Amino acid sequence: VGGDGSVNEVANGLMGTETALGIIPTGSGNGMARHLKIPVNCKKAVNVINTGRAIRIDTFRVNDALCVGTLGVGFDAHIAHLFAESTRRGYSTYVKIVLSELYKYKPLNYEMKIDGVDYVKECFLLTTANSSQFGNNAVIAPFANVQDGALDISMIARFPLISAPNLIFRMMNNTLHKSKYFTMKKAKEVTIKNNSGLKGHIDGEPVTFATDLHIKVVPLSLNVLVPN
């Protein structure tokens, strides 16, 4: 019972077992629940636990940490850190922080190795995704599949400020892939070079990385209850 951070904590104890994770989503975003079509209404979510079916889904590791849904090191990570510091929770607080920071944030240049191939890109947003969204139907990885044994590396390049409303609209309407500023790559393993304390988030929970990020998919490693 909780949000994506709670899903992550419980999944840590269930990894590699036959015990199925049931989710009653009560968090601020509930990205994994929404991706799996689990209702955000508590009574309906309990009904899924009673009547649903168990499926195996992928997870992934970033260094020693488990991630179930999304890992971010760009603008989304910046927002996760500010949201965690806020005294008020909820969707409206999240939107206010995003809108206040959108025009201040400076994109970073990332050096990566994606399935063994060197790749360098300046990104406003860089997200490694197993599931499709951050939460609240904000879709960052339109083609993500939690059972395909691969991760979606979603990148939004630097964009003119005038394009911000269009990008937000596309994210909320699952058409981000149609933007010229969006790039996506599928991968099983990714390394992101980290020259200093890089801010990130794991399933929405803020973290600061002290070393390079080594990211690797763990195929079909978690049982989850989903609607029939």
Long-range contacts (C-beta under 8 A, 24 or more apart in sequence): 1-26, 2-26, 2-27, 3-27, 3-28, 3-29, 3-30, 3-135, 3-204, 4-29, 4-30, 4-31, 4-32, 4-68, 4-69, 4-70, 4-135, 4-203, 4-204, 4-205, 5-203, 5-204, 5-205, 7-32, 7-33, 7-68, 7-69, 7-203, 8-66, 8-67, 8-68, 8-69, 8-202, 8-203, 8-205, 11-59, 11-66, 11-68, 11-222, 12-66, 14-222, 14-223, 15-59, 15-66, 15-218, 15-221, 15-222, 16-221, 17-223, 18-223, 19-223, 20-54, 20-223, 20-224, 20-225, 21-222, 21-223, 21-224, 21-225, 22-48, 22-49, 22-224, 22-225, 23-224, 23-225, 24-49, 27-135, 27-204, 28-83, 28-89, 28-90, 28-91, 28-94, 28-135, 28-136, 28-204, 29-91, 29-94, 29-134, 29-135, 29-136, 29-138, 29-204, 30-135, 30-136, 31-69, 31-70, 31-131, 31-132, 31-133, 31-134, 31-135, 31-136, 31-203, 31-204, 32-68, 32-69, 32-131, 32-203, 34-133, 34-135, 34-136, 34-137, 35-69, 35-131, 35-132, 35-133, 35-144, 35-146, 36-131, 36-146, 36-224, 36-226, 36-227, 37-226, 37-227, 38-226, 38-227, 39-227, 48-225, 48-226, 48-227, 49-225, 51-228, 52-225, 52-226, 52-227, 52-228, 53-225, 53-226, 53-227, 53-228, 54-223, 54-224, 54-225, 54-226, 55-147, 55-223, 55-224, 55-226, 56-147, 56-220, 56-221, 56-222, 56-223, 56-224, 57-130, 57-146, 57-147, 57-220, 57-221, 57-222, 57-224, 58-130, 58-146, 58-147, 58-148, 58-149, 58-150, 58-217, 58-218, 58-219, 58-220, 58-221, 58-222, 59-130, 59-217, 59-218, 59-221, 59-222, 60-128, 60-130, 60-151, 60-215, 60-216, 60-217, 60-218, 61-214, 61-215, 61-216, 61-218, 62-128, 62-200, 62-202, 62-213, 62-214, 62-215, 63-209, 63-211, 63-213, 63-214, 65-202, 65-207, 66-202, 67-128, 67-130, 67-202, 67-203, 68-130, 68-131, 68-203, 68-222, 69-129, 69-130, 69-131, 69-203, 69-204, 70-127, 70-128, 70-129, 70-130, 70-131, 70-133, 70-134, 70-140, 70-141, 70-201, 70-203, 70-204, 71-127, 71-128, 71-129, 71-200, 71-201, 71-202, 71-203, 71-215, 72-125, 72-126, 72-127, 72-128, 72-134, 72-200, 72-201, 73-110, 73-126, 73-192, 73-198, 73-199, 73-200, 73-209, 73-213, 74-107, 74-108, 74-123, 74-124, 74-125, 74-126, 74-127, 74-156, 75-101, 75-102, 75-105, 75-124, 75-125, 75-156, 76-125, 76-127, 76-134, 76-140, 76-201, 77-199, 77-200, 77-201, 77-206, 78-105, 78-199, 80-201, 80-204, 80-205, 80-206, 81-199, 81-201, 81-206, 83-206, 84-205, 84-206, 91-136, 94-136, 102-164, 103-161, 103-164, 107-157, 107-158, 110-192, 110-193, 111-192, 111-193, 112-153, 112-190, 112-191, 112-192, 112-193, 113-190, 113-191, 114-153, 114-185, 114-187, 114-190, 115-187, 115-188, 115-189, 115-190, 116-189, 119-185, 121-155, 121-157, 121-183, 122-157, 122-158, 123-155, 123-156, 123-157, 124-156, 124-157, 124-158, 124-159, 124-181, 125-154, 125-155, 125-156, 126-153, 126-154, 126-155, 126-192, 127-153, 127-154, 127-155, 128-152, 128-153, 128-154, 128-190, 128-215, 129-153, 129-154, 130-217, 134-204, 135-204, 137-172, 137-174, 138-171, 138-172, 139-171, 139-172, 139-174, 139-176, 140-171, 140-176, 141-184, 142-174, 142-175, 142-176, 142-177, 142-184, 143-177, 143-184, 147-220, 149-188, 149-217, 149-219, 149-220, 150-186, 150-187, 150-188, 150-217, 151-186, 151-187, 151-188, 151-190, 151-215, 151-217, 152-184, 152-185, 152-186, 153-184, 153-185, 153-186, 153-187, 153-190, 154-182, 154-183, 154-184, 155-182, 155-183, 155-184, 155-185, 156-181, 156-182, 156-183, 157-181, 157-182, 157-183, 188-216, 188-217, 189-214, 189-215, 189-216, 189-217, 190-214, 190-215, 190-216, 191-215
